[in-house]
Each structure stands twice: as structure tokens, then as C-alpha cells.
Amino acid sequence: MEKKATQRLFGEVVRECRQNRKVSQETLAAAAGLHRTYISLLERGMRNPSLTVIQHLASALKVSMTELIHAFEERC
């Protein structure tokens, strides 16, 4: 799978998880210690998150890193 497709799929997972929890990008960003524009770029597949960012996102979304990665893998 090409890099952009991988980033886009992971972004979709983050967006769906965030929306299911009825959390705004701004609220998620604050909880994860990130900037709102980074969340927007991530969800649109324009950023490739590090493991540290994935850990912060998972914590802010109250899911495990494994759950995020598993949801991503199901789409591949």
C-alpha cells in the first residue's frame, strides 16, 4: 500500500473514533497535547503520526493503541 493511502486510512480511523465519542478536533487536540490543525491534517491523510502521537491520541480517545491499529488493519 502506498504511503498516502496508509495515512488516509489511519486518518479515517482517528476521525471515526473521535466522532463516535462526539469530540471535536479541538477537544481531541487539547487532550492529546497536539494542535487542532495537526488533527485536521492527520484525519485528511496529510500527516504520518509517530508512535508517540498514536499513544497520545489513543489516551485522549480512551482506547488502546492496539485498538487504533487493529481498526486500521481491518481497512487494509
Biopython code that builds the backbone (N, CA, C, O; Angstrom):
import numpy as np
from Bio.PDB.StructureBuilder import StructureBuilder

atoms = [
    (1, "MET", "N", (0.848, -1.177, 0.000)),
    (1, "MET", "CA", (0.000, 0.000, 0.000)),
    (1, "MET", "C", (0.892, 1.239, 0.000)),
    (1, "MET", "O", (1.900, 1.280, 0.705)),
    (2, "GLU", "N", (0.532, 2.224, -0.770)),
    (2, "GLU", "CA", (1.361, 3.419, -0.836)),
    (2, "GLU", "C", (1.177, 4.291, 0.408)),
    (2, "GLU", "O", (0.163, 4.208, 1.100)),
    (3, "LYS", "N", (2.169, 5.117, 0.669)),
    (3, "LYS", "CA", (2.218, 5.919, 1.901)),
    (3, "LYS", "C", (0.969, 6.777, 2.086)),
    (3, "LYS", "O", (0.393, 6.794, 3.174)),
    (4, "LYS", "N", (0.541, 7.489, 1.046)),
    (4, "LYS", "CA", (-0.622, 8.378, 1.165)),
    (4, "LYS", "C", (-1.893, 7.595, 1.497)),
    (4, "LYS", "O", (-2.715, 8.053, 2.291)),
    (5, "ALA", "N", (-2.053, 6.428, 0.897)),
    (5, "ALA", "CA", (-3.234, 5.616, 1.186)),
    (5, "ALA", "C", (-3.213, 5.146, 2.639)),
    (5, "ALA", "O", (-4.248, 5.116, 3.304)),
    (6, "THR", "N", (-2.038, 4.782, 3.122)),
    (6, "THR", "CA", (-1.888, 4.347, 4.511)),
    (6, "THR", "C", (-2.248, 5.487, 5.460)),
    (6, "THR", "O", (-2.989, 5.290, 6.423)),
    (7, "GLN", "N", (-1.726, 6.668, 5.188)),
    (7, "GLN", "CA", (-2.010, 7.833, 6.033)),
    (7, "GLN", "C", (-3.496, 8.166, 6.011)),
    (7, "GLN", "O", (-4.074, 8.486, 7.050)),
    (8, "ARG", "N", (-4.124, 8.092, 4.829)),
    (8, "ARG", "CA", (-5.538, 8.405, 4.692)),
    (8, "ARG", "C", (-6.385, 7.421, 5.498)),
    (8, "ARG", "O", (-7.321, 7.827, 6.187)),
    (9, "LEU", "N", (-6.061, 6.137, 5.416)),
    (9, "LEU", "CA", (-6.815, 5.123, 6.158)),
    (9, "LEU", "C", (-6.693, 5.319, 7.664)),
    (9, "LEU", "O", (-7.683, 5.214, 8.388)),
    (10, "PHE", "N", (-5.477, 5.605, 8.139)),
    (10, "PHE", "CA", (-5.316, 5.826, 9.577)),
    (10, "PHE", "C", (-6.092, 7.072, 10.002)),
    (10, "PHE", "O", (-6.709, 7.090, 11.067)),
    (11, "GLY", "N", (-6.059, 8.102, 9.177)),
    (11, "GLY", "CA", (-6.813, 9.326, 9.467)),
    (11, "GLY", "C", (-8.305, 9.066, 9.580)),
    (11, "GLY", "O", (-8.982, 9.638, 10.433)),
    (12, "GLU", "N", (-8.814, 8.199, 8.712)),
    (12, "GLU", "CA", (-10.235, 7.838, 8.773)),
    (12, "GLU", "C", (-10.567, 7.142, 10.093)),
    (12, "GLU", "O", (-11.620, 7.383, 10.683)),
    (13, "VAL", "N", (-9.669, 6.286, 10.543)),
    (13, "VAL", "CA", (-9.878, 5.587, 11.821)),
    (13, "VAL", "C", (-9.950, 6.599, 12.962)),
    (13, "VAL", "O", (-10.839, 6.526, 13.810)),
    (14, "VAL", "N", (-9.019, 7.532, 12.975)),
    (14, "VAL", "CA", (-8.999, 8.555, 14.034)),
    (14, "VAL", "C", (-10.278, 9.378, 13.982)),
    (14, "VAL", "O", (-10.900, 9.620, 15.016)),
    (15, "ARG", "N", (-10.679, 9.814, 12.782)),
    (15, "ARG", "CA", (-11.881, 10.635, 12.636)),
    (15, "ARG", "C", (-13.112, 9.887, 13.142)),
    (15, "ARG", "O", (-13.905, 10.442, 13.902)),
    (16, "GLU", "N", (-13.274, 8.636, 12.727)),
    (16, "GLU", "CA", (-14.444, 7.868, 13.153)),
    (16, "GLU", "C", (-14.456, 7.653, 14.666)),
    (16, "GLU", "O", (-15.506, 7.754, 15.301)),
    (17, "CYS", "N", (-13.315, 7.363, 15.229)),
    (17, "CYS", "CA", (-13.219, 7.169, 16.675)),
    (17, "CYS", "C", (-13.586, 8.468, 17.397)),
    (17, "CYS", "O", (-14.324, 8.453, 18.382)),
    (18, "ARG", "N", (-13.066, 9.580, 16.902)),
    (18, "ARG", "CA", (-13.355, 10.885, 17.504)),
    (18, "ARG", "C", (-14.839, 11.202, 17.392)),
    (18, "ARG", "O", (-15.457, 11.629, 18.368)),
    (19, "GLN", "N", (-15.412, 10.999, 16.220)),
    (19, "GLN", "CA", (-16.827, 11.312, 16.016)),
    (19, "GLN", "C", (-17.735, 10.393, 16.830)),
    (19, "GLN", "O", (-18.767, 10.833, 17.336)),
    (20, "ASN", "N", (-17.362, 9.132, 16.959)),
    (20, "ASN", "CA", (-18.153, 8.201, 17.774)),
    (20, "ASN", "C", (-18.196, 8.636, 19.230)),
    (20, "ASN", "O", (-19.165, 8.362, 19.939)),
    (21, "ARG", "N", (-17.149, 9.310, 19.670)),
    (21, "ARG", "CA", (-17.100, 9.789, 21.049)),
    (21, "ARG", "C", (-17.635, 11.220, 21.181)),
    (21, "ARG", "O", (-17.624, 11.809, 22.261)),
    (22, "LYS", "N", (-18.106, 11.762, 20.043)),
    (22, "LYS", "CA", (-18.688, 13.105, 19.997)),
    (22, "LYS", "C", (-17.724, 14.158, 20.550)),
    (22, "LYS", "O", (-18.085, 14.993, 21.380)),
    (23, "VAL", "N", (-16.490, 14.084, 20.058)),
    (23, "VAL", "CA", (-15.424, 15.001, 20.477)),
    (23, "VAL", "C", (-15.004, 15.819, 19.258)),
    (23, "VAL", "O", (-14.856, 15.276, 18.163)),
    (24, "SER", "N", (-14.813, 17.110, 19.445)),
    (24, "SER", "CA", (-14.350, 17.960, 18.350)),
    (24, "SER", "C", (-12.857, 17.773, 18.118)),
    (24, "SER", "O", (-12.150, 17.242, 18.975)),
    (25, "GLN", "N", (-12.385, 18.207, 16.967)),
    (25, "GLN", "CA", (-10.952, 18.160, 16.694)),
    (25, "GLN", "C", (-10.194, 18.989, 17.727)),
    (25, "GLN", "O", (-9.122, 18.596, 18.187)),
    (26, "GLU", "N", (-10.748, 20.113, 18.076)),
    (26, "GLU", "CA", (-10.097, 20.995, 19.051)),
    (26, "GLU", "C", (-9.983, 20.328, 20.421)),
    (26, "GLU", "O", (-8.938, 20.416, 21.066)),
    (27, "THR", "N", (-11.038, 19.668, 20.866)),
    (27, "THR", "CA", (-11.020, 18.981, 22.156)),
    (27, "THR", "C", (-10.038, 17.821, 22.144)),
    (27, "THR", "O", (-9.288, 17.623, 23.100)),
    (28, "LEU", "N", (-10.045, 17.048, 21.049)),
    (28, "LEU", "CA", (-9.100, 15.939, 20.925)),
    (28, "LEU", "C", (-7.666, 16.458, 20.936)),
    (28, "LEU", "O", (-6.803, 15.901, 21.616)),
    (29, "ALA", "N", (-7.421, 17.509, 20.194)),
    (29, "ALA", "CA", (-6.072, 18.077, 20.132)),
    (29, "ALA", "C", (-5.596, 18.504, 21.517)),
    (29, "ALA", "O", (-4.463, 18.215, 21.905)),
    (30, "ALA", "N", (-6.448, 19.181, 22.252)),
    (30, "ALA", "CA", (-6.074, 19.642, 23.591)),
    (30, "ALA", "C", (-5.787, 18.455, 24.506)),
    (30, "ALA", "O", (-4.809, 18.472, 25.253)),
    (31, "ALA", "N", (-6.622, 17.437, 24.455)),
    (31, "ALA", "CA", (-6.442, 16.265, 25.310)),
    (31, "ALA", "C", (-5.179, 15.483, 24.952)),
    (31, "ALA", "O", (-4.556, 14.865, 25.815)),
    (32, "ALA", "N", (-4.808, 15.516, 23.668)),
    (32, "ALA", "CA", (-3.631, 14.771, 23.207)),
    (32, "ALA", "C", (-2.362, 15.614, 23.217)),
    (32, "ALA", "O", (-1.282, 15.107, 22.914)),
    (33, "GLY", "N", (-2.478, 16.884, 23.559)),
    (33, "GLY", "CA", (-1.304, 17.759, 23.565)),
    (33, "GLY", "C", (-0.822, 18.104, 22.158)),
    (33, "GLY", "O", (0.372, 18.295, 21.926)),
    (34, "LEU", "N", (-1.771, 18.179, 21.223)),
    (34, "LEU", "CA", (-1.447, 18.479, 19.831)),
    (34, "LEU", "C", (-2.202, 19.728, 19.389)),
    (34, "LEU", "O", (-3.070, 20.220, 20.109)),
    (35, "HIS", "N", (-1.874, 20.231, 18.218)),
    (35, "HIS", "CA", (-2.570, 21.392, 17.676)),
    (35, "HIS", "C", (-3.767, 20.930, 16.857)),
    (35, "HIS", "O", (-3.718, 19.881, 16.214)),
    (36, "ARG", "N", (-4.839, 21.710, 16.878)),
    (36, "ARG", "CA", (-6.047, 21.349, 16.143)),
    (36, "ARG", "C", (-5.774, 21.156, 14.655)),
    (36, "ARG", "O", (-6.350, 20.264, 14.031)),
    (37, "THR", "N", (-4.910, 21.974, 14.087)),
    (37, "THR", "CA", (-4.624, 21.825, 12.663)),
    (37, "THR", "C", (-3.909, 20.506, 12.371)),
    (37, "THR", "O", (-4.073, 19.941, 11.290)),
    (38, "TYR", "N", (-3.120, 20.013, 13.324)),
    (38, "TYR", "CA", (-2.470, 18.717, 13.137)),
    (38, "TYR", "C", (-3.521, 17.612, 13.064)),
    (38, "TYR", "O", (-3.418, 16.711, 12.231)),
    (39, "ILE", "N", (-4.526, 17.676, 13.930)),
    (39, "ILE", "CA", (-5.599, 16.680, 13.916)),
    (39, "ILE", "C", (-6.316, 16.729, 12.571)),
    (39, "ILE", "O", (-6.603, 15.684, 11.987)),
    (40, "SER", "N", (-6.602, 17.908, 12.083)),
    (40, "SER", "CA", (-7.252, 18.059, 10.786)),
    (40, "SER", "C", (-6.412, 17.449, 9.672)),
    (40, "SER", "O", (-6.929, 16.707, 8.837)),
    (41, "LEU", "N", (-5.139, 17.752, 9.659)),
    (41, "LEU", "CA", (-4.240, 17.211, 8.633)),
    (41, "LEU", "C", (-4.129, 15.692, 8.759)),
    (41, "LEU", "O", (-4.109, 14.986, 7.751)),
    (42, "LEU", "N", (-4.058, 15.195, 9.972)),
    (42, "LEU", "CA", (-3.970, 13.754, 10.214)),
    (42, "LEU", "C", (-5.218, 13.049, 9.682)),
    (42, "LEU", "O", (-5.116, 12.036, 8.990)),
    (43, "GLU", "N", (-6.378, 13.580, 10.002)),
    (43, "GLU", "CA", (-7.628, 12.960, 9.576)),
    (43, "GLU", "C", (-7.798, 12.982, 8.054)),
    (43, "GLU", "O", (-8.499, 12.139, 7.495)),
    (44, "ARG", "N", (-7.170, 13.929, 7.397)),
    (44, "ARG", "CA", (-7.238, 14.013, 5.933)),
    (44, "ARG", "C", (-6.110, 13.247, 5.250)),
    (44, "ARG", "O", (-5.987, 13.278, 4.026)),
    (45, "GLY", "N", (-5.289, 12.563, 6.039)),
    (45, "GLY", "CA", (-4.218, 11.751, 5.473)),
    (45, "GLY", "C", (-3.005, 12.529, 5.032)),
    (45, "GLY", "O", (-2.235, 12.071, 4.188)),
    (46, "MET", "N", (-2.833, 13.705, 5.600)),
    (46, "MET", "CA", (-1.717, 14.557, 5.197)),
    (46, "MET", "C", (-0.569, 14.548, 6.202)),
    (46, "MET", "O", (0.428, 15.245, 6.015)),
    (47, "ARG", "N", (-0.705, 13.773, 7.249)),
    (47, "ARG", "CA", (0.357, 13.623, 8.239)),
    (47, "ARG", "C", (0.509, 12.149, 8.572)),
    (47, "ARG", "O", (-0.454, 11.384, 8.550)),
    (48, "ASN", "N", (1.738, 11.771, 8.880)),
    (48, "ASN", "CA", (2.071, 10.402, 9.242)),
    (48, "ASN", "C", (2.487, 10.421, 10.716)),
    (48, "ASN", "O", (3.597, 10.847, 11.034)),
    (49, "PRO", "N", (1.611, 9.966, 11.620)),
    (49, "PRO", "CA", (1.897, 10.113, 13.048)),
    (49, "PRO", "C", (2.990, 9.169, 13.536)),
    (49, "PRO", "O", (3.137, 8.048, 13.048)),
    (50, "SER", "N", (3.739, 9.646, 14.500)),
    (50, "SER", "CA", (4.749, 8.811, 15.162)),
    (50, "SER", "C", (4.044, 7.924, 16.185)),
    (50, "SER", "O", (2.864, 8.116, 16.479)),
    (51, "LEU", "N", (4.768, 6.966, 16.715)),
    (51, "LEU", "CA", (4.210, 6.119, 17.769)),
    (51, "LEU", "C", (3.810, 6.951, 18.982)),
    (51, "LEU", "O", (2.806, 6.661, 19.631)),
    (52, "THR", "N", (4.581, 7.970, 19.285)),
    (52, "THR", "CA", (4.257, 8.843, 20.415)),
    (52, "THR", "C", (2.931, 9.546, 20.188)),
    (52, "THR", "O", (2.116, 9.635, 21.106)),
    (53, "VAL", "N", (2.701, 10.047, 18.978)),
    (53, "VAL", "CA", (1.437, 10.711, 18.661)),
    (53, "VAL", "C", (0.289, 9.714, 18.739)),
    (53, "VAL", "O", (-0.773, 10.037, 19.272)),
    (54, "ILE", "N", (0.487, 8.510, 18.218)),
    (54, "ILE", "CA", (-0.564, 7.489, 18.297)),
    (54, "ILE", "C", (-0.892, 7.188, 19.755)),
    (54, "ILE", "O", (-2.059, 7.018, 20.107)),
    (55, "GLN", "N", (0.124, 7.121, 20.598)),
    (55, "GLN", "CA", (-0.088, 6.882, 22.026)),
    (55, "GLN", "C", (-0.909, 8.009, 22.647)),
    (55, "GLN", "O", (-1.835, 7.747, 23.414)),
    (56, "HIS", "N", (-0.580, 9.259, 22.324)),
    (56, "HIS", "CA", (-1.320, 10.407, 22.855)),
    (56, "HIS", "C", (-2.770, 10.405, 22.353)),
    (56, "HIS", "O", (-3.697, 10.682, 23.115)),
    (57, "LEU", "N", (-2.954, 10.091, 21.070)),
    (57, "LEU", "CA", (-4.303, 10.037, 20.515)),
    (57, "LEU", "C", (-5.130, 8.951, 21.193)),
    (57, "LEU", "O", (-6.277, 9.182, 21.576)),
    (58, "ALA", "N", (-4.548, 7.782, 21.339)),
    (58, "ALA", "CA", (-5.262, 6.676, 21.980)),
    (58, "ALA", "C", (-5.679, 7.045, 23.399)),
    (58, "ALA", "O", (-6.811, 6.791, 23.812)),
    (59, "SER", "N", (-4.767, 7.636, 24.127)),
    (59, "SER", "CA", (-5.072, 8.046, 25.500)),
    (59, "SER", "C", (-6.202, 9.072, 25.518)),
    (59, "SER", "O", (-7.126, 8.971, 26.325)),
    (60, "ALA", "N", (-6.126, 10.049, 24.636)),
    (60, "ALA", "CA", (-7.145, 11.098, 24.585)),
    (60, "ALA", "C", (-8.506, 10.537, 24.162)),
    (60, "ALA", "O", (-9.547, 11.021, 24.605)),
    (61, "LEU", "N", (-8.490, 9.512, 23.303)),
    (61, "LEU", "CA", (-9.731, 8.902, 22.835)),
    (61, "LEU", "C", (-10.215, 7.784, 23.764)),
    (61, "LEU", "O", (-11.275, 7.197, 23.549)),
    (62, "LYS", "N", (-9.425, 7.505, 24.789)),
    (62, "LYS", "CA", (-9.749, 6.468, 25.777)),
    (62, "LYS", "C", (-9.882, 5.085, 25.129)),
    (62, "LYS", "O", (-10.803, 4.321, 25.417)),
    (63, "VAL", "N", (-8.929, 4.799, 24.247)),
    (63, "VAL", "CA", (-8.805, 3.475, 23.637)),
    (63, "VAL", "C", (-7.334, 3.081, 23.718)),
    (63, "VAL", "O", (-6.476, 3.914, 24.010)),
    (64, "SER", "N", (-7.055, 1.834, 23.464)),
    (64, "SER", "CA", (-5.657, 1.412, 23.454)),
    (64, "SER", "C", (-5.050, 1.677, 22.080)),
    (64, "SER", "O", (-5.763, 1.821, 21.086)),
    (65, "MET", "N", (-3.737, 1.739, 22.044)),
    (65, "MET", "CA", (-3.050, 1.860, 20.767)),
    (65, "MET", "C", (-3.399, 0.662, 19.897)),
    (65, "MET", "O", (-3.556, 0.791, 18.683)),
    (66, "THR", "N", (-3.518, -0.488, 20.516)),
    (66, "THR", "CA", (-3.856, -1.715, 19.800)),
    (66, "THR", "C", (-5.200, -1.583, 19.088)),
    (66, "THR", "O", (-5.351, -2.021, 17.948)),
    (67, "GLU", "N", (-6.172, -0.980, 19.764)),
    (67, "GLU", "CA", (-7.489, -0.805, 19.141)),
    (67, "GLU", "C", (-7.405, 0.080, 17.900)),
    (67, "GLU", "O", (-8.025, -0.215, 16.879)),
    (68, "LEU", "N", (-6.640, 1.161, 17.992)),
    (68, "LEU", "CA", (-6.482, 2.040, 16.828)),
    (68, "LEU", "C", (-5.808, 1.310, 15.674)),
    (68, "LEU", "O", (-6.264, 1.388, 14.534)),
    (69, "ILE", "N", (-4.736, 0.610, 15.966)),
    (69, "ILE", "CA", (-4.001, -0.106, 14.924)),
    (69, "ILE", "C", (-4.852, -1.239, 14.355)),
    (69, "ILE", "O", (-4.840, -1.472, 13.147)),
    (70, "HIS", "N", (-5.585, -1.939, 15.208)),
    (70, "HIS", "CA", (-6.447, -3.023, 14.736)),
    (70, "HIS", "C", (-7.525, -2.483, 13.785)),
    (70, "HIS", "O", (-7.786, -3.075, 12.738)),
    (71, "ALA", "N", (-8.142, -1.366, 14.153)),
    (71, "ALA", "CA", (-9.158, -0.756, 13.287)),
    (71, "ALA", "C", (-8.545, -0.352, 11.946)),
    (71, "ALA", "O", (-9.177, -0.490, 10.898)),
    (72, "PHE", "N", (-7.322, 0.141, 11.991)),
    (72, "PHE", "CA", (-6.605, 0.497, 10.764)),
    (72, "PHE", "C", (-6.346, -0.754, 9.927)),
    (72, "PHE", "O", (-6.599, -0.755, 8.723)),
    (73, "GLU", "N", (-5.846, -1.811, 10.551)),
    (73, "GLU", "CA", (-5.520, -3.041, 9.830)),
    (73, "GLU", "C", (-6.745, -3.660, 9.172)),
    (73, "GLU", "O", (-6.637, -4.254, 8.099)),
    (74, "GLU", "N", (-7.898, -3.527, 9.798)),
    (74, "GLU", "CA", (-9.125, -4.068, 9.212)),
    (74, "GLU", "C", (-9.471, -3.398, 7.880)),
    (74, "GLU", "O", (-10.165, -3.987, 7.051)),
    (75, "ARG", "N", (-8.995, -2.186, 7.678)),
    (75, "ARG", "CA", (-9.281, -1.451, 6.440)),
    (75, "ARG", "C", (-8.277, -1.728, 5.336)),
    (75, "ARG", "O", (-8.529, -1.443, 4.165)),
    (76, "CYS", "N", (-7.141, -2.283, 5.716)),
    (76, "CYS", "CA", (-6.081, -2.526, 4.713)),
    (76, "CYS", "C", (-6.411, -3.709, 3.833)),
    (76, "CYS", "O", (-5.633, -4.052, 2.942)),
]
sb = StructureBuilder()
sb.init_structure("model")
sb.init_model(0)
sb.init_chain("A")
sb.init_seg("    ")
for serial, (resi, resn, name, xyz) in enumerate(atoms, 1):
    if name == "N":
        sb.init_residue(resn, " ", resi, " ")
    sb.init_atom(name, np.array(xyz, "f"), 0.0, 1.0, " ", f" {name:<3s}", serial, name[0])
structure = sb.get_structure()
